[in-house]
Amino acid sequence: MKFWIYQDGAQKGPFTILELFEMNVTPQTPVWFEGLDKWRPASEIDSLQALLRGDRTPYEADAASEGEVPPTTDRIDAVLVEEVVETEPLAQAEEPQEPKKPASKYAPGRRAPRRTELPDEPCPPTYLGWSIFLTVCCCSPVSLASLVASIFVSTYYNSGRLDKSRRASNIAAWLIMVAIALGFLPMFFLSALTGN
């Protein structure tokens, strides 16, 4: 008869009983052989009692025969879990407690902001990159206004006001064009004055 064991988190086998002497089988080691319905601890298998005592003489005369493939390790884990569950003491049932109300992060008398769903349409272009570039390079009030309008595009969109978001996007685009034109205007005057 061939035996499979589950040791060190892995399925090992098939082994003859004499080979099991070298595998350090303990009474708790899960064992399976053909005809066994599930993995069982070695202490529950009558034919392994001499092995657990360390007595080789009853096994030396027996011939080993071929065995079938043991069950999968999923089945092993289920058996081990069942054994653990059976041995653990049952926990006492706790009395149900009232759920605690979360503390408000808003001052007394102030309402939390309304949560609105985002519109089905995508957010209009914010032109935020252009606005930041022009604010850094030109430092004009118009480029600063375009930066503020760009920020309002996503603010209005996230609050569900799609019309205001589109309007802020258009204003940001126009302010960016004006800031670019005002940035090139001094260059035109300088080139006209210098004659280049």
PLY file of the C-alpha trace (Angstrom):
ply
format ascii 1.0
element vertex 196
property float x
property float y
property float z
element edge 195
property int vertex1
property int vertex2
end_header
0.00 0.00 0.00
1.23 3.52 -0.85
0.72 6.52 1.43
0.72 10.27 0.79
1.45 12.77 3.55
0.97 16.50 3.89
4.05 18.06 5.46
5.63 21.54 5.46
2.72 22.96 3.47
3.12 20.48 0.60
1.73 17.12 -0.47
4.40 14.42 -0.59
4.28 10.83 -1.76
3.59 8.12 -2.59
5.62 6.35 0.09
5.72 2.82 1.40
5.35 2.43 5.14
9.10 1.77 5.46
9.82 5.04 3.62
7.53 6.87 6.05
9.98 6.05 8.85
12.41 8.54 7.26
9.75 11.25 6.82
9.32 12.13 10.52
5.62 11.36 10.58
3.92 12.55 13.77
0.47 11.58 15.07
-0.90 14.91 13.68
0.55 14.52 10.15
-2.30 14.31 7.58
-2.15 11.02 5.66
-4.11 9.64 2.69
-4.11 6.30 0.88
-6.34 4.67 -1.73
-9.72 3.86 -0.24
-9.59 6.59 2.44
-12.43 9.11 2.07
-10.35 12.15 3.15
-7.04 13.14 4.67
-6.77 11.99 8.27
-4.19 12.41 11.04
-1.77 9.49 11.23
-2.99 8.68 14.76
-6.44 7.74 13.34
-5.05 5.14 10.91
-4.71 1.67 12.46
-2.10 0.45 9.97
0.29 3.26 11.02
0.23 2.67 14.78
3.44 0.61 14.71
5.08 3.38 12.65
4.18 5.94 15.30
5.69 3.67 17.97
8.84 3.29 15.84
8.44 -0.50 15.35
9.55 -1.64 11.83
9.10 -5.40 12.19
5.40 -5.69 11.14
6.08 -3.77 7.91
9.28 -5.39 6.67
7.45 -8.47 5.37
4.70 -6.50 3.52
5.16 -5.72 -0.18
4.39 -2.22 -1.41
1.76 -1.86 -4.10
0.99 1.00 -6.48
-1.47 3.65 -5.25
-3.66 6.16 -7.00
-3.24 9.92 -7.04
-4.35 11.41 -3.72
-6.93 14.16 -3.44
-5.88 17.73 -4.19
-4.40 20.03 -1.58
-7.65 22.05 -1.56
-9.29 19.07 0.04
-6.41 18.84 2.53
-6.86 22.46 3.56
-10.60 21.92 4.04
-9.93 18.93 6.32
-7.33 20.83 8.32
-9.70 23.78 8.73
-12.49 21.44 9.89
-10.17 19.93 12.49
-9.09 23.35 13.76
-12.69 24.53 13.97
-13.69 21.44 15.91
-10.90 21.83 18.47
-11.32 25.57 19.14
-13.70 26.52 21.96
-16.84 28.33 20.90
-16.78 32.06 21.59
-19.55 33.47 23.71
-22.05 35.56 21.80
-21.65 39.26 22.44
-24.62 41.47 23.07
-25.45 43.75 20.15
-24.36 47.34 20.65
-25.88 50.47 19.22
-23.84 51.87 16.36
-22.06 55.07 17.28
-22.84 58.17 15.29
-19.74 59.62 13.64
-18.74 63.02 14.93
-19.53 65.80 12.48
-16.57 67.59 10.97
-18.66 70.69 10.42
-19.30 73.37 13.02
-22.71 73.29 14.73
-25.36 74.98 12.63
-23.47 74.50 9.36
-24.67 72.00 6.79
-22.47 69.55 4.97
-22.04 70.39 1.28
-24.45 68.72 -1.13
-23.13 65.69 -2.96
-24.10 65.78 -6.58
-23.58 63.30 -9.35
-21.18 64.21 -12.12
-22.74 65.09 -15.48
-22.81 62.44 -18.22
-20.67 64.61 -20.50
-16.89 64.83 -20.04
-15.39 67.88 -18.36
-14.75 70.80 -20.74
-11.07 71.65 -21.36
-9.53 73.52 -18.45
-6.48 75.00 -20.25
-4.74 74.84 -16.88
-1.29 74.12 -18.36
-1.46 77.14 -20.67
-2.68 79.33 -17.82
0.16 78.30 -15.53
2.73 78.75 -18.31
1.49 82.25 -19.15
1.24 83.26 -15.48
4.86 82.24 -14.89
6.23 83.70 -18.14
4.19 86.89 -18.60
3.10 87.75 -15.06
0.24 89.80 -16.44
-3.13 90.27 -14.72
-4.82 88.70 -17.75
-2.83 85.46 -17.40
-3.65 85.38 -13.69
-7.36 85.75 -14.56
-7.04 82.88 -17.05
-5.56 80.71 -14.27
-8.54 81.47 -12.00
-11.01 80.70 -14.82
-9.19 77.41 -15.54
-9.54 76.35 -11.92
-13.26 77.18 -11.94
-13.84 74.86 -14.92
-13.24 71.69 -12.89
-14.79 73.19 -9.74
-18.09 73.87 -11.50
-17.98 70.48 -13.26
-17.43 68.56 -10.01
-20.36 70.37 -8.39
-22.65 69.31 -11.27
-22.97 72.75 -12.92
-22.06 71.87 -16.49
-23.26 75.19 -18.01
-21.05 77.26 -15.72
-18.18 74.87 -16.36
-18.49 75.40 -20.14
-18.69 79.17 -19.67
-15.55 79.17 -17.47
-13.75 77.07 -20.11
-14.63 79.59 -22.84
-13.54 82.52 -20.66
-10.23 80.76 -19.86
-9.60 80.16 -23.58
-10.27 83.83 -24.47
-8.12 85.13 -21.61
-5.26 82.86 -22.71
-5.45 84.26 -26.25
-5.50 87.82 -24.92
-2.53 87.09 -22.62
-0.55 85.66 -25.55
-1.38 88.69 -27.69
-0.39 91.08 -24.90
2.84 89.11 -24.42
3.80 89.58 -28.09
2.68 93.24 -28.23
5.80 94.63 -26.50
7.98 92.61 -28.88
6.26 94.23 -31.88
6.77 97.71 -30.41
10.42 97.04 -29.69
11.04 95.67 -33.16
9.26 98.68 -34.69
11.31 101.12 -32.64
14.63 99.44 -33.28
13.93 98.84 -36.95
14.59 95.06 -36.89
0 1
1 2
2 3
3 4
4 5
5 6
6 7
7 8
8 9
9 10
10 11
11 12
12 13
13 14
14 15
15 16
16 17
17 18
18 19
19 20
20 21
21 22
22 23
23 24
24 25
25 26
26 27
27 28
28 29
29 30
30 31
31 32
32 33
33 34
34 35
35 36
36 37
37 38
38 39
39 40
40 41
41 42
42 43
43 44
44 45
45 46
46 47
47 48
48 49
49 50
50 51
51 52
52 53
53 54
54 55
55 56
56 57
57 58
58 59
59 60
60 61
61 62
62 63
63 64
64 65
65 66
66 67
67 68
68 69
69 70
70 71
71 72
72 73
73 74
74 75
75 76
76 77
77 78
78 79
79 80
80 81
81 82
82 83
83 84
84 85
85 86
86 87
87 88
88 89
89 90
90 91
91 92
92 93
93 94
94 95
95 96
96 97
97 98
98 99
99 100
100 101
101 102
102 103
103 104
104 105
105 106
106 107
107 108
108 109
109 110
110 111
111 112
112 113
113 114
114 115
115 116
116 117
117 118
118 119
119 120
120 121
121 122
122 123
123 124
124 125
125 126
126 127
127 128
128 129
129 130
130 131
131 132
132 133
133 134
134 135
135 136
136 137
137 138
138 139
139 140
140 141
141 142
142 143
143 144
144 145
145 146
146 147
147 148
148 149
149 150
150 151
151 152
152 153
153 154
154 155
155 156
156 157
157 158
158 159
159 160
160 161
161 162
162 163
163 164
164 165
165 166
166 167
167 168
168 169
169 170
170 171
171 172
172 173
173 174
174 175
175 176
176 177
177 178
178 179
179 180
180 181
181 182
182 183
183 184
184 185
185 186
186 187
187 188
188 189
189 190
190 191
191 192
192 193
193 194
194 195
